[in-house]
Amino acid sequence: MEHVELSEQQKKARRSRSVAIAVVLACLAVMFYVVTIIKVGPGIFDRPM
């Protein structure tokens, strides 16, 4: 089994891609949450448990 050694530039590029993907996923999650609250309406918080 061979292991590939990445250069520092490749490691930095991989890290920046990972951060960008994480930011996009977090934004999507927040957007879905906000859209759900808007569609259901603010009354969702006033319902009895």
mmCIF file of the N, C-alpha and C atoms, coordinates in Angstrom:
data_MODEL
# 
_entry.id   MODEL 
# 
loop_
_atom_site.group_PDB 
_atom_site.id 
_atom_site.type_symbol 
_atom_site.label_atom_id 
_atom_site.label_alt_id 
_atom_site.label_comp_id 
_atom_site.label_asym_id 
_atom_site.label_entity_id 
_atom_site.label_seq_id 
_atom_site.pdbx_PDB_ins_code 
_atom_site.Cartn_x 
_atom_site.Cartn_y 
_atom_site.Cartn_z 
_atom_site.occupancy 
_atom_site.B_iso_or_equiv 
_atom_site.pdbx_formal_charge 
_atom_site.auth_seq_id 
_atom_site.auth_comp_id 
_atom_site.auth_asym_id 
_atom_site.auth_atom_id 
_atom_site.pdbx_PDB_model_num 
ATOM 1   N N  . MET A 1 1  ? 0.845   -1.167 0.000  1.00 0.00 ? 1  MET A N  1 
ATOM 2   C CA . MET A 1 1  ? 0.000   0.000  0.000  1.00 0.00 ? 1  MET A CA 1 
ATOM 3   C C  . MET A 1 1  ? 0.896   1.238  0.000  1.00 0.00 ? 1  MET A C  1 
ATOM 4   N N  . GLU A 1 2  ? 0.696   2.092  -0.975 1.00 0.00 ? 2  GLU A N  1 
ATOM 5   C CA . GLU A 1 2  ? 1.518   3.290  -1.091 1.00 0.00 ? 2  GLU A CA 1 
ATOM 6   C C  . GLU A 1 2  ? 0.810   4.485  -0.459 1.00 0.00 ? 2  GLU A C  1 
ATOM 7   N N  . HIS A 1 3  ? 1.592   5.320  0.168  1.00 0.00 ? 3  HIS A N  1 
ATOM 8   C CA . HIS A 1 3  ? 1.065   6.545  0.752  1.00 0.00 ? 3  HIS A CA 1 
ATOM 9   C C  . HIS A 1 3  ? 1.555   7.728  -0.072 1.00 0.00 ? 3  HIS A C  1 
ATOM 10  N N  . VAL A 1 4  ? 0.648   8.639  -0.331 1.00 0.00 ? 4  VAL A N  1 
ATOM 11  C CA . VAL A 1 4  ? 0.985   9.833  -1.105 1.00 0.00 ? 4  VAL A CA 1 
ATOM 12  C C  . VAL A 1 4  ? 1.233   10.974 -0.133 1.00 0.00 ? 4  VAL A C  1 
ATOM 13  N N  . GLU A 1 5  ? 2.357   11.595 -0.256 1.00 0.00 ? 5  GLU A N  1 
ATOM 14  C CA . GLU A 1 5  ? 2.683   12.757 0.571  1.00 0.00 ? 5  GLU A CA 1 
ATOM 15  C C  . GLU A 1 5  ? 2.237   14.025 -0.159 1.00 0.00 ? 5  GLU A C  1 
ATOM 16  N N  . LEU A 1 6  ? 1.432   14.822 0.510  1.00 0.00 ? 6  LEU A N  1 
ATOM 17  C CA . LEU A 1 6  ? 0.971   16.073 -0.080 1.00 0.00 ? 6  LEU A CA 1 
ATOM 18  C C  . LEU A 1 6  ? 1.941   17.193 0.261  1.00 0.00 ? 6  LEU A C  1 
ATOM 19  N N  . SER A 1 7  ? 2.090   18.088 -0.671 1.00 0.00 ? 7  SER A N  1 
ATOM 20  C CA . SER A 1 7  ? 2.936   19.259 -0.402 1.00 0.00 ? 7  SER A CA 1 
ATOM 21  C C  . SER A 1 7  ? 2.162   20.219 0.496  1.00 0.00 ? 7  SER A C  1 
ATOM 22  N N  . GLU A 1 8  ? 2.850   21.182 1.051  1.00 0.00 ? 8  GLU A N  1 
ATOM 23  C CA . GLU A 1 8  ? 2.199   22.170 1.918  1.00 0.00 ? 8  GLU A CA 1 
ATOM 24  C C  . GLU A 1 8  ? 1.127   22.947 1.159  1.00 0.00 ? 8  GLU A C  1 
ATOM 25  N N  . GLN A 1 9  ? 1.387   23.233 -0.106 1.00 0.00 ? 9  GLN A N  1 
ATOM 26  C CA . GLN A 1 9  ? 0.404   23.957 -0.925 1.00 0.00 ? 9  GLN A CA 1 
ATOM 27  C C  . GLN A 1 9  ? -0.856  23.108 -1.121 1.00 0.00 ? 9  GLN A C  1 
ATOM 28  N N  . GLN A 1 10 ? -0.690  21.810 -1.350 1.00 0.00 ? 10 GLN A N  1 
ATOM 29  C CA . GLN A 1 10 ? -1.837  20.927 -1.519 1.00 0.00 ? 10 GLN A CA 1 
ATOM 30  C C  . GLN A 1 10 ? -2.624  20.784 -0.218 1.00 0.00 ? 10 GLN A C  1 
ATOM 31  N N  . LYS A 1 11 ? -1.919  20.709 0.905  1.00 0.00 ? 11 LYS A N  1 
ATOM 32  C CA . LYS A 1 11 ? -2.593  20.628 2.199  1.00 0.00 ? 11 LYS A CA 1 
ATOM 33  C C  . LYS A 1 11 ? -3.397  21.895 2.469  1.00 0.00 ? 11 LYS A C  1 
ATOM 34  N N  . LYS A 1 12 ? -2.814  23.038 2.129  1.00 0.00 ? 12 LYS A N  1 
ATOM 35  C CA . LYS A 1 12 ? -3.500  24.312 2.330  1.00 0.00 ? 12 LYS A CA 1 
ATOM 36  C C  . LYS A 1 12 ? -4.739  24.398 1.432  1.00 0.00 ? 12 LYS A C  1 
ATOM 37  N N  . ALA A 1 13 ? -4.625  23.945 0.186  1.00 0.00 ? 13 ALA A N  1 
ATOM 38  C CA . ALA A 1 13 ? -5.758  23.968 -0.734 1.00 0.00 ? 13 ALA A CA 1 
ATOM 39  C C  . ALA A 1 13 ? -6.866  23.037 -0.246 1.00 0.00 ? 13 ALA A C  1 
ATOM 40  N N  . ARG A 1 14 ? -6.484  21.868 0.252  1.00 0.00 ? 14 ARG A N  1 
ATOM 41  C CA . ARG A 1 14 ? -7.473  20.916 0.760  1.00 0.00 ? 14 ARG A CA 1 
ATOM 42  C C  . ARG A 1 14 ? -8.199  21.511 1.967  1.00 0.00 ? 14 ARG A C  1 
ATOM 43  N N  . ARG A 1 15 ? -7.441  22.143 2.844  1.00 0.00 ? 15 ARG A N  1 
ATOM 44  C CA . ARG A 1 15 ? -8.042  22.742 4.050  1.00 0.00 ? 15 ARG A CA 1 
ATOM 45  C C  . ARG A 1 15 ? -9.002  23.865 3.669  1.00 0.00 ? 15 ARG A C  1 
ATOM 46  N N  . SER A 1 16 ? -8.619  24.704 2.720  1.00 0.00 ? 16 SER A N  1 
ATOM 47  C CA . SER A 1 16 ? -9.496  25.805 2.335  1.00 0.00 ? 16 SER A CA 1 
ATOM 48  C C  . SER A 1 16 ? -10.763 25.292 1.649  1.00 0.00 ? 16 SER A C  1 
ATOM 49  N N  . ARG A 1 17 ? -10.648 24.217 0.863  1.00 0.00 ? 17 ARG A N  1 
ATOM 50  C CA . ARG A 1 17 ? -11.849 23.614 0.266  1.00 0.00 ? 17 ARG A CA 1 
ATOM 51  C C  . ARG A 1 17 ? -12.760 23.048 1.348  1.00 0.00 ? 17 ARG A C  1 
ATOM 52  N N  . SER A 1 18 ? -12.179 22.408 2.353  1.00 0.00 ? 18 SER A N  1 
ATOM 53  C CA . SER A 1 18 ? -12.973 21.843 3.446  1.00 0.00 ? 18 SER A CA 1 
ATOM 54  C C  . SER A 1 18 ? -13.703 22.939 4.214  1.00 0.00 ? 18 SER A C  1 
ATOM 55  N N  . VAL A 1 19 ? -13.024 24.031 4.469  1.00 0.00 ? 19 VAL A N  1 
ATOM 56  C CA . VAL A 1 19 ? -13.652 25.153 5.175  1.00 0.00 ? 19 VAL A CA 1 
ATOM 57  C C  . VAL A 1 19 ? -14.772 25.738 4.333  1.00 0.00 ? 19 VAL A C  1 
ATOM 58  N N  . ALA A 1 20 ? -14.550 25.877 3.036  1.00 0.00 ? 20 ALA A N  1 
ATOM 59  C CA . ALA A 1 20 ? -15.584 26.430 2.152  1.00 0.00 ? 20 ALA A CA 1 
ATOM 60  C C  . ALA A 1 20 ? -16.814 25.524 2.128  1.00 0.00 ? 20 ALA A C  1 
ATOM 61  N N  . ILE A 1 21 ? -16.616 24.225 2.068  1.00 0.00 ? 21 ILE A N  1 
ATOM 62  C CA . ILE A 1 21 ? -17.745 23.281 2.076  1.00 0.00 ? 21 ILE A CA 1 
ATOM 63  C C  . ILE A 1 21 ? -18.488 23.368 3.403  1.00 0.00 ? 21 ILE A C  1 
ATOM 64  N N  . ALA A 1 22 ? -17.772 23.472 4.514  1.00 0.00 ? 22 ALA A N  1 
ATOM 65  C CA . ALA A 1 22 ? -18.409 23.578 5.824  1.00 0.00 ? 22 ALA A CA 1 
ATOM 66  C C  . ALA A 1 22 ? -19.241 24.853 5.925  1.00 0.00 ? 22 ALA A C  1 
ATOM 67  N N  . VAL A 1 23 ? -18.722 25.954 5.405  1.00 0.00 ? 23 VAL A N  1 
ATOM 68  C CA . VAL A 1 23 ? -19.461 27.223 5.445  1.00 0.00 ? 23 VAL A CA 1 
ATOM 69  C C  . VAL A 1 23 ? -20.730 27.133 4.607  1.00 0.00 ? 23 VAL A C  1 
ATOM 70  N N  . VAL A 1 24 ? -20.626 26.542 3.428  1.00 0.00 ? 24 VAL A N  1 
ATOM 71  C CA . VAL A 1 24 ? -21.801 26.398 2.564  1.00 0.00 ? 24 VAL A CA 1 
ATOM 72  C C  . VAL A 1 24 ? -22.853 25.513 3.226  1.00 0.00 ? 24 VAL A C  1 
ATOM 73  N N  . LEU A 1 25 ? -22.445 24.403 3.828  1.00 0.00 ? 25 LEU A N  1 
ATOM 74  C CA . LEU A 1 25 ? -23.396 23.522 4.507  1.00 0.00 ? 25 LEU A CA 1 
ATOM 75  C C  . LEU A 1 25 ? -24.057 24.219 5.686  1.00 0.00 ? 25 LEU A C  1 
ATOM 76  N N  . ALA A 1 26 ? -23.292 24.985 6.447  1.00 0.00 ? 26 ALA A N  1 
ATOM 77  C CA . ALA A 1 26 ? -23.869 25.716 7.578  1.00 0.00 ? 26 ALA A CA 1 
ATOM 78  C C  . ALA A 1 26 ? -24.880 26.755 7.084  1.00 0.00 ? 26 ALA A C  1 
ATOM 79  N N  . CYS A 1 27 ? -24.556 27.452 6.010  1.00 0.00 ? 27 CYS A N  1 
ATOM 80  C CA . CYS A 1 27 ? -25.489 28.441 5.448  1.00 0.00 ? 27 CYS A CA 1 
ATOM 81  C C  . CYS A 1 27 ? -26.769 27.775 4.955  1.00 0.00 ? 27 CYS A C  1 
ATOM 82  N N  . LEU A 1 28 ? -26.646 26.629 4.326  1.00 0.00 ? 28 LEU A N  1 
ATOM 83  C CA . LEU A 1 28 ? -27.832 25.897 3.861  1.00 0.00 ? 28 LEU A CA 1 
ATOM 84  C C  . LEU A 1 28 ? -28.711 25.473 5.033  1.00 0.00 ? 28 LEU A C  1 
ATOM 85  N N  . ALA A 1 29 ? -28.090 24.980 6.094  1.00 0.00 ? 29 ALA A N  1 
ATOM 86  C CA . ALA A 1 29 ? -28.864 24.562 7.264  1.00 0.00 ? 29 ALA A CA 1 
ATOM 87  C C  . ALA A 1 29 ? -29.616 25.746 7.869  1.00 0.00 ? 29 ALA A C  1 
ATOM 88  N N  . VAL A 1 30 ? -28.952 26.888 7.995  1.00 0.00 ? 30 VAL A N  1 
ATOM 89  C CA . VAL A 1 30 ? -29.604 28.084 8.531  1.00 0.00 ? 30 VAL A CA 1 
ATOM 90  C C  . VAL A 1 30 ? -30.718 28.542 7.600  1.00 0.00 ? 30 VAL A C  1 
ATOM 91  N N  . MET A 1 31 ? -30.462 28.500 6.299  1.00 0.00 ? 31 MET A N  1 
ATOM 92  C CA . MET A 1 31 ? -31.476 28.920 5.333  1.00 0.00 ? 31 MET A CA 1 
ATOM 93  C C  . MET A 1 31 ? -32.714 28.023 5.414  1.00 0.00 ? 31 MET A C  1 
ATOM 94  N N  . PHE A 1 32 ? -32.525 26.696 5.497  1.00 0.00 ? 32 PHE A N  1 
ATOM 95  C CA . PHE A 1 32 ? -33.666 25.776 5.618  1.00 0.00 ? 32 PHE A CA 1 
ATOM 96  C C  . PHE A 1 32 ? -34.446 26.047 6.901  1.00 0.00 ? 32 PHE A C  1 
ATOM 97  N N  . TYR A 1 33 ? -33.734 26.311 7.990  1.00 0.00 ? 33 TYR A N  1 
ATOM 98  C CA . TYR A 1 33 ? -34.394 26.615 9.260  1.00 0.00 ? 33 TYR A CA 1 
ATOM 99  C C  . TYR A 1 33 ? -35.238 27.884 9.132  1.00 0.00 ? 33 TYR A C  1 
ATOM 100 N N  . VAL A 1 34 ? -34.660 28.933 8.573  1.00 0.00 ? 34 VAL A N  1 
ATOM 101 C CA . VAL A 1 34 ? -35.373 30.208 8.439  1.00 0.00 ? 34 VAL A CA 1 
ATOM 102 C C  . VAL A 1 34 ? -36.578 30.061 7.520  1.00 0.00 ? 34 VAL A C  1 
ATOM 103 N N  . VAL A 1 35 ? -36.411 29.376 6.410  1.00 0.00 ? 35 VAL A N  1 
ATOM 104 C CA . VAL A 1 35 ? -37.530 29.191 5.477  1.00 0.00 ? 35 VAL A CA 1 
ATOM 105 C C  . VAL A 1 35 ? -38.645 28.391 6.140  1.00 0.00 ? 35 VAL A C  1 
ATOM 106 N N  . THR A 1 36 ? -38.294 27.379 6.918  1.00 0.00 ? 36 THR A N  1 
ATOM 107 C CA . THR A 1 36 ? -39.306 26.588 7.615  1.00 0.00 ? 36 THR A CA 1 
ATOM 108 C C  . THR A 1 36 ? -40.075 27.446 8.605  1.00 0.00 ? 36 THR A C  1 
ATOM 109 N N  . ILE A 1 37 ? -39.378 28.267 9.366  1.00 0.00 ? 37 ILE A N  1 
ATOM 110 C CA . ILE A 1 37 ? -40.048 29.147 10.328 1.00 0.00 ? 37 ILE A CA 1 
ATOM 111 C C  . ILE A 1 37 ? -40.948 30.138 9.602  1.00 0.00 ? 37 ILE A C  1 
ATOM 112 N N  . ILE A 1 38 ? -40.498 30.662 8.479  1.00 0.00 ? 38 ILE A N  1 
ATOM 113 C CA . ILE A 1 38 ? -41.310 31.622 7.721  1.00 0.00 ? 38 ILE A CA 1 
ATOM 114 C C  . ILE A 1 38 ? -42.561 30.936 7.165  1.00 0.00 ? 38 ILE A C  1 
ATOM 115 N N  . LYS A 1 39 ? -42.415 29.726 6.622  1.00 0.00 ? 39 LYS A N  1 
ATOM 116 C CA . LYS A 1 39 ? -43.564 29.030 6.035  1.00 0.00 ? 39 LYS A CA 1 
ATOM 117 C C  . LYS A 1 39 ? -44.572 28.611 7.096  1.00 0.00 ? 39 LYS A C  1 
ATOM 118 N N  . VAL A 1 40 ? -44.097 28.102 8.213  1.00 0.00 ? 40 VAL A N  1 
ATOM 119 C CA . VAL A 1 40 ? -45.000 27.644 9.266  1.00 0.00 ? 40 VAL A CA 1 
ATOM 120 C C  . VAL A 1 40 ? -45.615 28.831 9.989  1.00 0.00 ? 40 VAL A C  1 
ATOM 121 N N  . GLY A 1 41 ? -44.850 29.881 10.132 1.00 0.00 ? 41 GLY A N  1 
ATOM 122 C CA . GLY A 1 41 ? -45.341 31.089 10.778 1.00 0.00 ? 41 GLY A CA 1 
ATOM 123 C C  . GLY A 1 41 ? -44.831 31.204 12.200 1.00 0.00 ? 41 GLY A C  1 
ATOM 124 N N  . PRO A 1 42 ? -44.903 32.402 12.728 1.00 0.00 ? 42 PRO A N  1 
ATOM 125 C CA . PRO A 1 42 ? -44.394 32.620 14.079 1.00 0.00 ? 42 PRO A CA 1 
ATOM 126 C C  . PRO A 1 42 ? -45.241 31.947 15.156 1.00 0.00 ? 42 PRO A C  1 
ATOM 127 N N  . GLY A 1 43 ? -46.446 31.504 14.812 1.00 0.00 ? 43 GLY A N  1 
ATOM 128 C CA . GLY A 1 43 ? -47.314 30.836 15.788 1.00 0.00 ? 43 GLY A CA 1 
ATOM 129 C C  . GLY A 1 43 ? -46.761 29.493 16.257 1.00 0.00 ? 43 GLY A C  1 
ATOM 130 N N  . ILE A 1 44 ? -45.759 28.970 15.581 1.00 0.00 ? 44 ILE A N  1 
ATOM 131 C CA . ILE A 1 44 ? -45.173 27.690 15.976 1.00 0.00 ? 44 ILE A CA 1 
ATOM 132 C C  . ILE A 1 44 ? -44.598 27.779 17.391 1.00 0.00 ? 44 ILE A C  1 
ATOM 133 N N  . PHE A 1 45 ? -44.171 28.969 17.800 1.00 0.00 ? 45 PHE A N  1 
ATOM 134 C CA . PHE A 1 45 ? -43.581 29.123 19.129 1.00 0.00 ? 45 PHE A CA 1 
ATOM 135 C C  . PHE A 1 45 ? -44.633 29.258 20.217 1.00 0.00 ? 45 PHE A C  1 
ATOM 136 N N  . ASP A 1 46 ? -45.902 29.525 19.867 1.00 0.00 ? 46 ASP A N  1 
ATOM 137 C CA . ASP A 1 46 ? -46.971 29.752 20.844 1.00 0.00 ? 46 ASP A CA 1 
ATOM 138 C C  . ASP A 1 46 ? -47.818 28.509 21.094 1.00 0.00 ? 46 ASP A C  1 
ATOM 139 N N  . ARG A 1 47 ? -47.509 27.405 20.457 1.00 0.00 ? 47 ARG A N  1 
ATOM 140 C CA . ARG A 1 47 ? -48.338 26.213 20.611 1.00 0.00 ? 47 ARG A CA 1 
ATOM 141 C C  . ARG A 1 47 ? -48.059 25.530 21.959 1.00 0.00 ? 47 ARG A C  1 
ATOM 142 N N  . PRO A 1 48 ? -49.062 24.858 22.509 1.00 0.00 ? 48 PRO A N  1 
ATOM 143 C CA . PRO A 1 48 ? -48.824 24.144 23.775 1.00 0.00 ? 48 PRO A CA 1 
ATOM 144 C C  . PRO A 1 48 ? -47.956 22.911 23.549 1.00 0.00 ? 48 PRO A C  1 
ATOM 145 N N  . MET A 1 49 ? -47.198 22.584 24.533 1.00 0.00 ? 49 MET A N  1 
ATOM 146 C CA . MET A 1 49 ? -46.311 21.418 24.419 1.00 0.00 ? 49 MET A CA 1 
ATOM 147 C C  . MET A 1 49 ? -47.038 20.171 24.845 1.00 0.00 ? 49 MET A C  1 
# 
